[in-house]
């Protein structure tokens, strides 16, 4: 899922562009190898988005928010923070000052945040899985209204089809700090023991 869904999003987007009569770059061995190399570099480059962001957004912020709010509310708050964080980056990109590019980029960022949160919670708080998903998602360059709509559909689909995942997680490892995850469990006291003494 970490690698498959982002790739499926790109394939669906390319298919819709083709159906609409848009020019879509053909996939070649060179483009595939370039995407694989980009993916591998993004996994280990601390100055790039995935490794630079995921320990903070999913490793720290999301568990803290989920300790007080449901995953849906926590993710919504985090999505707005992440979109605000990325806002200056859109102004650095070509056409970033144009409302369609800006709005499409921000909405896509918000939609993708729901995917990352779902993946994080479903893998018992694995930042590595989200790091891989983030790396593959950005290894193939895509933008525009169709890309935004496909990601929004995926986010809505996750929320509607897996409503249980958006309630308070059962596994405490995804709502506590990394330090608390490694604490030994509290000793169990039997009811009969509490009556003694």
C-alpha positions in Angstrom: 0.0 0.0 0.0 2.8 2.4 0.8 4.2 2.2 -2.7 1.1 0.9 -4.6 -1.4 3.7 -3.9 0.8 6.6 -4.9 1.8 4.7 -8.1 -1.9 4.0 -8.8 -2.7 7.7 -8.3 -0.2 8.6 -10.9 -1.4 5.9 -13.3 -5.0 7.0 -12.9 -4.1 10.6 -13.4 -2.1 9.8 -16.6 -5.0 7.7 -17.8 -7.5 10.5 -17.3 -5.2 13.0 -19.0 -5.0 10.7 -22.0 -8.7 10.2 -22.1 -9.1 14.0 -22.0 -6.8 14.3 -25.0 -3.9 15.8 -23.1 -0.3 15.1 -24.0 1.1 12.7 -21.5 4.9 11.9 -21.5 5.5 8.3 -22.5 7.0 6.0 -20.0 10.5 4.9 -21.0 13.2 2.8 -19.3 15.2 6.0 -18.7 12.2 7.7 -17.0 11.5 4.6 -14.8 15.2 4.3 -13.8 15.2 8.1 -13.1 12.1 7.7 -10.9 13.6 4.8 -9.0 16.9 6.7 -8.4 14.9 9.8 -7.3 12.9 7.6 -4.9 16.1 6.1 -3.4 17.8 9.5 -3.0 14.7 11.0 -1.3 14.7 8.1 1.2 18.1 9.2 2.6 18.3 13.0 1.8 17.6 14.9 5.0 17.2 18.2 3.0 14.3 16.8 0.9 10.7 16.6 2.0 10.2 13.0 3.1 13.2 12.5 5.4 13.1 16.2 6.4 9.4 16.1 7.3 8.1 12.6 8.3 9.8 12.3 11.6 8.2 15.5 12.7 4.8 15.3 11.1 4.0 11.6 11.6 6.6 10.7 14.1 5.9 13.5 16.6 3.0 15.8 15.7 0.4 13.2 14.7 0.8 10.9 17.8 0.6 14.0 20.0 -2.6 15.2 18.4 -4.1 11.7 18.4 -3.6 11.5 22.1 -6.2 14.2 22.5 -8.4 14.0 19.4 -9.7 11.4 17.0 -7.5 10.5 14.1 -9.9 12.4 11.7 -9.8 15.6 13.8 -6.0 15.2 14.4 -5.3 14.7 10.7 -7.5 17.6 9.7 -5.5 19.9 12.1 -2.2 18.4 10.9 -3.3 18.8 7.2 -3.8 22.5 7.7 -0.4 22.8 9.4 1.3 20.9 6.6 -0.4 23.0 3.9 0.8 26.2 5.7 4.3 24.8 5.9 4.3 24.1 2.2 2.8 27.4 1.2 6.1 29.3 0.7 7.4 26.4 -1.6 4.5 27.0 -4.0 5.7 30.6 -4.6 9.2 29.3 -5.5 7.7 27.0 -8.3 7.0 28.2 -11.8 3.4 29.5 -11.9 3.1 29.2 -8.1 1.6 32.7 -7.9 -1.3 31.7 -10.2 -4.4 30.8 -8.1 -5.0 27.4 -10.0 -1.5 26.2 -9.2 -1.6 27.4 -5.6 -5.0 26.1 -4.8 -4.4 22.8 -6.5 -1.1 22.3 -4.7 -2.5 23.1 -1.3 -5.6 20.9 -1.7 -3.5 18.1 -3.0 -1.2 18.5 0.0 -4.2 18.3 2.4 -5.6 15.2 0.7 -2.2 13.4 0.7 -1.9 14.1 4.5 -5.0 12.0 5.1 -3.4 9.1 3.2 -0.2 9.4 5.2 -2.1 9.5 8.5 -4.1 6.4 7.5 -1.0 4.6 6.6 0.8 5.6 9.8 -2.1 4.4 11.9 -2.6 1.2 10.0 1.1 0.2 10.3 1.1 0.7 14.1 3.0 4.0 13.9 5.6 3.2 11.3 7.3 6.4 10.1 9.4 4.2 7.7 6.3 3.2 5.8 5.1 6.8 5.5 8.6 7.9 4.5 8.5 5.4 1.7 5.1 6.5 0.6 6.1 10.2 0.7 9.3 9.4 -1.3 7.5 7.4 -4.1 4.7 10.0 -4.3 7.2 12.8 -5.1 9.4 10.7 -7.3 7.0 11.1 -10.3 6.2 14.8 -10.9 2.5 15.4 -11.3 0.3 18.4 -10.7 -2.9 20.0 -11.9 -6.6 19.7 -11.3 -6.9 16.0 -12.3 -4.1 15.0 -10.0 -5.8 17.0 -7.2 -9.2 15.4 -7.8 -7.7 11.9 -7.9 -6.0 12.5 -4.5 -9.1 14.0 -3.0 -11.1 11.0 -4.2 -8.5 8.6 -2.6 -8.7 10.6 0.7 -12.5 10.6 0.8 -12.5 6.9 -0.1 -10.2 6.1 2.8 -12.4 8.1 5.2 -15.7 6.6 4.0 -14.6 3.0 3.4 -12.5 2.6 6.5 -14.5 4.7 9.1 -13.2 2.6 11.9 -9.6 3.8 11.2 -10.6 7.4 11.8 -11.9 6.8 15.4 -9.6 6.7 18.3 -6.9 4.0 17.6 -7.0 0.9 19.7 -3.2 0.5 19.6 -1.7 3.0 22.1 1.6 3.0 20.2 0.2 5.3 17.5 -1.0 7.9 20.1 2.0 8.1 22.4 5.4 9.5 22.3 8.3 7.2 21.0 9.7 7.1 24.5 6.4 5.8 25.9 6.2 3.0 23.3 9.3 1.4 24.9 8.2 1.6 28.5 7.4 -1.8 30.1 3.7 -2.4 30.7 2.3 -1.6 34.1 2.0 -4.7 36.3 -1.4 -6.3 36.3 -3.1 -6.5 39.7 -5.8 -9.2 40.2 -8.9 -8.2 42.0 -8.3 -10.9 44.6 -4.8 -9.3 45.4 -6.4 -5.9 46.1 -8.5 -7.4 48.9 -5.5 -8.8 50.7 -3.7 -6.8 53.4 
